[in-house]
């Protein structure tokens, strides 16, 4: 089972943002501390989506694919999209 919990949006309103470029996991419900730490290091560049709700949906899909590929049994994570240039 994979759960993506309520995601958050950072940055300005979509009218003033060139694009939401970065997606990252900001909270993890993994049981093991090492898994939580690994989850919180996940960040994806290059979304390039102007609509914040579409960017958030794309971010949730990235996180879901990550959880599915890494864990036999999934857990909840929270994700965030921002208009930063990159994950660095």
MDAnalysis code that builds the backbone (N, CA, C; Angstrom):
import MDAnalysis as mda
import numpy as np

u = mda.Universe.empty(264, n_residues=88, atom_resindex=np.repeat(np.arange(88), 3), trajectory=True)
u.add_TopologyAttr("name", ["N", "CA", "C"] * 88)
u.add_TopologyAttr("resid", np.arange(1, 89))
u.add_TopologyAttr("resname", ["UNK", "UNK", "UNK", "UNK", "UNK", "UNK", "UNK", "UNK", "UNK", "UNK", "UNK", "UNK", "UNK", "UNK", "UNK", "UNK", "UNK", "UNK", "UNK", "UNK", "UNK", "UNK", "UNK", "UNK", "UNK", "UNK", "UNK", "UNK", "UNK", "UNK", "UNK", "UNK", "UNK", "UNK", "UNK", "UNK", "UNK", "UNK", "UNK", "UNK", "UNK", "UNK", "UNK", "UNK", "UNK", "UNK", "UNK", "UNK", "UNK", "UNK", "UNK", "UNK", "UNK", "UNK", "UNK", "UNK", "UNK", "UNK", "UNK", "UNK", "UNK", "UNK", "UNK", "UNK", "UNK", "UNK", "UNK", "UNK", "UNK", "UNK", "UNK", "UNK", "UNK", "UNK", "UNK", "UNK", "UNK", "UNK", "UNK", "UNK", "UNK", "UNK", "UNK", "UNK", "UNK", "UNK", "UNK", "UNK"])
u.atoms.positions = np.array([
    [0.835, -1.164, 0.000],
    [0.000, 0.000, 0.000],
    [0.888, 1.238, 0.000],
    [0.570, 2.167, -0.879],
    [1.321, 3.409, -0.971],
    [0.364, 4.550, -0.675],
    [0.745, 5.411, 0.228],
    [-0.078, 6.556, 0.585],
    [0.702, 7.834, 0.358],
    [0.069, 8.775, -0.267],
    [0.632, 10.109, -0.373],
    [-0.324, 11.009, 0.386],
    [0.152, 11.663, 1.398],
    [-0.716, 12.507, 2.204],
    [-0.806, 13.902, 1.602],
    [-1.542, 14.738, 2.259],
    [-1.748, 16.091, 1.754],
    [-0.408, 16.742, 1.471],
    [-0.304, 17.268, 0.298],
    [0.937, 17.899, -0.121],
    [0.842, 19.403, 0.085],
    [1.986, 20.031, 0.095],
    [2.003, 21.469, 0.306],
    [2.585, 22.184, -0.892],
    [2.212, 23.422, -1.007],
    [2.737, 24.271, -2.074],
    [3.518, 25.399, -1.442],
    [4.686, 25.656, -1.959],
    [5.473, 26.795, -1.508],
    [5.700, 27.711, -2.687],
    [6.066, 28.913, -2.387],
    [6.322, 29.877, -3.435],
    [5.139, 30.799, -3.584],
    [5.181, 31.569, -4.616],
    [4.137, 32.564, -4.847],
    [2.949, 31.944, -5.556],
    [1.929, 32.750, -5.716],
    [0.746, 32.317, -6.446],
    [1.143, 31.986, -7.875],
    [0.412, 31.091, -8.511],
    [0.773, 30.632, -9.851],
    [0.797, 31.769, -10.875],
    [0.123, 32.881, -10.607],
    [0.134, 34.004, -11.531],
    [1.488, 34.696, -11.573],
    [2.282, 34.581, -10.524],
    [3.553, 35.280, -10.456],
    [4.753, 34.333, -10.506],
    [4.533, 33.077, -10.710],
    [5.607, 32.080, -10.742],
    [5.847, 31.657, -12.183],
    [7.123, 31.663, -12.586],
    [7.443, 31.180, -13.925],
    [7.072, 29.714, -14.058],
    [7.484, 28.917, -13.081],
    [7.159, 27.487, -13.095],
    [7.550, 26.865, -11.763],
    [6.823, 25.836, -11.392],
    [7.193, 25.009, -10.238],
    [8.167, 23.966, -10.763],
    [9.405, 24.036, -10.306],
    [10.477, 23.213, -10.853],
    [10.891, 22.054, -9.965],
    [10.713, 22.184, -8.662],
    [11.266, 21.212, -7.720],
    [10.161, 20.495, -6.958],
    [10.343, 19.199, -6.821],
    [9.446, 18.339, -6.043],
    [10.295, 17.629, -5.004],
    [9.841, 17.663, -3.761],
    [10.609, 16.960, -2.724],
    [9.679, 16.342, -1.690],
    [10.172, 15.276, -1.074],
    [9.465, 14.664, 0.053],
    [9.846, 15.448, 1.297],
    [8.842, 15.917, 2.035],
    [9.104, 16.745, 3.216],
    [8.790, 16.029, 4.526],
    [8.078, 14.908, 4.445],
    [7.740, 14.147, 5.651],
    [7.537, 12.696, 5.244],
    [7.965, 11.797, 6.102],
    [7.865, 10.374, 5.815],
    [7.297, 9.620, 7.010],
    [6.400, 8.699, 6.722],
    [5.833, 7.850, 7.759],
    [6.500, 6.491, 7.835],
    [7.711, 6.371, 7.291],
    [8.432, 5.096, 7.332],
    [8.711, 4.705, 8.781],
    [8.660, 3.431, 9.047],
    [8.879, 2.925, 10.400],
    [10.336, 3.095, 10.828],
    [11.252, 2.745, 9.953],
    [12.678, 2.814, 10.296],
    [13.235, 4.214, 10.068],
    [14.061, 4.670, 10.988],
    [14.663, 5.997, 10.879],
    [15.521, 6.129, 9.627],
    [16.219, 5.078, 9.253],
    [17.053, 5.138, 8.049],
    [16.197, 5.317, 6.802],
    [15.035, 4.659, 6.760],
    [14.125, 4.819, 5.626],
    [13.566, 6.238, 5.581],
    [13.209, 6.780, 6.742],
    [12.712, 8.161, 6.793],
    [13.783, 9.122, 6.285],
    [15.021, 8.907, 6.727],
    [16.125, 9.771, 6.300],
    [16.326, 9.691, 4.790],
    [16.269, 8.481, 4.242],
    [16.403, 8.317, 2.791],
    [15.266, 9.008, 2.054],
    [14.052, 8.859, 2.569],
    [12.898, 9.500, 1.923],
    [13.065, 11.017, 1.879],
    [13.528, 11.592, 2.987],
    [13.648, 13.048, 3.078],
    [14.760, 13.612, 2.198],
    [15.613, 12.750, 1.680],
    [16.657, 13.185, 0.746],
    [16.160, 13.217, -0.696],
    [14.960, 12.710, -0.933],
    [14.451, 12.626, -2.300],
    [13.973, 13.987, -2.784],
    [14.493, 14.375, -3.922],
    [14.141, 15.637, -4.546],
    [14.292, 15.471, -6.051],
    [13.342, 15.986, -6.778],
    [13.358, 15.867, -8.235],
    [13.323, 17.260, -8.851],
    [14.214, 17.485, -9.809],
    [14.302, 18.753, -10.555],
    [13.520, 18.663, -11.854],
    [13.263, 19.815, -12.429],
    [12.792, 19.871, -13.805],
    [11.314, 19.700, -14.031],
    [10.475, 19.916, -13.037],
    [9.038, 19.824, -13.297],
    [8.632, 20.818, -14.373],
    [8.980, 22.073, -14.188],
    [8.688, 23.097, -15.187],
    [7.210, 23.285, -15.475],
    [6.378, 23.149, -14.463],
    [4.925, 23.240, -14.632],
    [4.438, 24.533, -13.993],
    [3.694, 25.337, -14.764],
    [3.223, 26.632, -14.265],
    [2.039, 26.506, -13.319],
    [1.159, 25.575, -13.584],
    [-0.032, 25.394, -12.754],
    [0.345, 24.640, -11.490],
    [0.105, 25.253, -10.328],
    [0.568, 24.640, -9.083],
    [-0.137, 23.332, -8.766],
    [-1.392, 23.191, -9.148],
    [-2.100, 21.936, -8.865],
    [-1.615, 20.801, -9.768],
    [-1.295, 21.122, -11.012],
    [-0.715, 20.115, -11.906],
    [0.685, 19.734, -11.452],
    [1.441, 20.722, -10.978],
    [2.789, 20.439, -10.470],
    [2.713, 19.536, -9.253],
    [1.772, 19.799, -8.388],
    [1.605, 18.981, -7.194],
    [1.205, 17.554, -7.555],
    [0.329, 17.414, -8.527],
    [-0.072, 16.079, -8.982],
    [1.124, 15.319, -9.555],
    [1.933, 15.997, -10.354],
    [3.129, 15.362, -10.921],
    [4.102, 14.974, -9.812],
    [4.236, 15.816, -8.811],
    [5.117, 15.541, -7.678],
    [4.631, 14.320, -6.900],
    [3.340, 14.246, -6.675],
    [2.774, 13.090, -5.969],
    [3.044, 11.806, -6.743],
    [2.966, 11.865, -8.062],
    [3.241, 10.680, -8.886],
    [4.706, 10.273, -8.772],
    [5.611, 11.241, -8.791],
    [7.040, 10.930, -8.627],
    [7.306, 10.264, -7.284],
    [6.727, 10.811, -6.223],
    [6.927, 10.243, -4.895],
    [6.325, 8.849, -4.794],
    [5.173, 8.670, -5.386],
    [4.514, 7.365, -5.364],
    [5.359, 6.311, -6.087],
    [5.912, 6.680, -7.231],
    [6.775, 5.749, -7.976],
    [8.031, 5.419, -7.171],
    [8.589, 6.413, -6.508],
    [9.768, 6.190, -5.667],
    [9.445, 5.205, -4.547],
    [8.363, 5.438, -3.826],
    [7.978, 4.562, -2.714],
    [7.735, 3.135, -3.223],
    [7.031, 3.014, -4.339],
    [6.727, 1.689, -4.903],
    [7.993, 0.948, -5.327],
    [8.983, 1.687, -5.824],
    [10.214, 1.032, -6.284],
    [11.160, 0.675, -5.136],
    [11.043, 1.368, -4.023],
    [11.982, 1.188, -2.920],
    [11.485, 0.254, -1.818],
    [10.175, 0.205, -1.604],
    [9.623, -0.514, -0.457],
    [8.611, -1.568, -0.878],
    [8.657, -2.698, -0.201],
    [7.682, -3.748, -0.428],
    [6.315, -3.320, 0.101],
    [6.323, -2.696, 1.272],
    [5.105, -2.165, 1.869],
    [5.281, -0.654, 1.961],
    [4.385, 0.078, 1.351],
    [4.512, 1.525, 1.308],
    [4.138, 2.200, 2.617],
    [4.293, 3.492, 2.636],
    [3.960, 4.304, 3.794],
    [3.635, 5.714, 3.308],
    [3.073, 6.490, 4.184],
    [2.671, 7.847, 3.825],
    [3.869, 8.780, 3.745],
    [3.826, 9.673, 2.776],
    [4.804, 10.750, 2.679],
    [4.056, 12.034, 2.343],
    [4.671, 13.140, 2.677],
    [4.171, 14.438, 2.257],
    [5.157, 15.017, 1.264],
    [4.624, 15.674, 0.248],
    [5.471, 16.253, -0.774],
    [5.236, 17.752, -0.872],
    [6.173, 18.431, -1.522],
    [6.117, 19.871, -1.683],
    [6.651, 20.223, -3.053],
    [6.029, 21.205, -3.697],
    [6.580, 21.756, -4.937],
    [6.971, 23.205, -4.682],
    [8.068, 23.604, -5.310],
    [8.527, 24.989, -5.171],
    [8.989, 25.526, -6.518],
    [9.181, 26.824, -6.561],
    [9.674, 27.455, -7.790],
    [11.177, 27.670, -7.739],
    [11.866, 26.953, -6.862],
    [13.328, 27.020, -6.837],
    [13.876, 26.509, -8.159],
    [15.084, 26.919, -8.481],
    [15.701, 26.497, -9.736],
    [16.083, 25.026, -9.736],
    [16.511, 24.504, -8.565],
    [16.918, 23.103, -8.491],
    [16.876, 22.632, -7.038],
    [17.130, 21.355, -6.848],
    [17.124, 20.749, -5.500],
    [18.313, 21.204, -4.673],
    [19.353, 21.660, -5.294],
    [20.582, 22.042, -4.558],
    [20.354, 23.150, -3.586],
])
